[in-house]
Amino acid sequence: MNTYKFARIQKLEFSALIKGTNVILGKYDAEALEISIWCDLLLDQESELSSIKEVNRVHPSAKELKKYLKKCKALLSIINSSSAVLDRAEVDQLTVHQAVVMPFLNTYVRNFYSDNQTKTEEKVAQMLFAIEESAALKTALQEVGMKVYFDELKVVHNNITLIKREIVTFKSELPKMRTVAIKNSGIKALNNLITSINLGIIKNPAVDYMPLVNELNAFLGKFIMLDRTRRTVSLRTAENKETVASSPTTSATVN
């Protein structure tokens, strides 16, 4: 028998792996096969595995957050377009208000497309604070017809902030799982069992280990195949991405 890492076996699958192994081991005389120490350790692992549970780590408002983030970008895009129009406007009645509004817009809105989400949200917060602090700016935005966008942006930004706080609290209260440690310990115990069986075959040629070996190979083989399939898929996906990234862009030539 060969040892195996089972790295791509998922946590609930791994629970089935250990429990199934213990069922098989329970059919044989562990003392006679000189593997009782590892059988006992695997039974201990089974009790540890009971603490591994599927936990919903996605907050119920995650979809709503995406909706508000999308709306925030849409409003900023409208404000940016309106800014360009206002900058080109040659209306005498708007000149005084332009002088107040344009420096504000140029500071916060221009080139927002290149900002990441964190930077965008900070800019929005600063914009809204600047508007609240300046009566002249509020009036100017009203006169040039842009205040309505900022009023809506304020509502959207407040909703984003509120949902993000809820998500932070939600994540902080999630149970801390020891999945990786439990899985590593289980794999070590399982591989030590396999090594012990292999040594037993050499040390005790009069003892028939083959029924146990054949049954374990048949059972573990399904998990090994699953693990190898996932490795192959991951490798091919990575190779395809690398090929696409390294391929020169070609364009059709029109004669």
C-alpha angles and dihedrals in degrees: 000000000000127000117237137194099220088203095157096047108112123232100260090042088052090053088055089048094056095040092049091049090052091051090055093046090051090066093062137064102255093187093054090048091046093233100107095115092059093042089055091049091052090051088053088051090055091059089049090051090060087074091061109095136162108257125194102236096175116094114231090238095054092103091047090052091055089051092053093045089053091048090049091056091047092053092048089051091053091047090049092051092047089050091057091049092048092049090057095042116115100195114137093211090057098047096090092047092045089058089059100038105041099061088049093050094044090053098051113016108038114099093003088142090077094052122100120235095265093051092046092053091048091051091050091051091051092047093051091047091050091052092049090051097050123061089183092056092048091052093046092050089050092050095050091047098247103105092087090063093052091047089055091043089055092055092048093047092050090052091049091050093048095049092046090053090050091050092050090052091045093052093046090057096050114115113259106240123208091203097133095047093047092047093048091049091049093049090050092051092046093050091046087054091052091048090049091052091050091050091046091055089056097041098042109037090164092061117084108228095161099094089055092042093050093048094047092046091052093048099041092042091072091056093044090052091049091050093048092048091054091048091052093049091049092048093050092047090052091047092050091051091049091049092050092046093050097043114105114238112249128199129199116252115225114210 
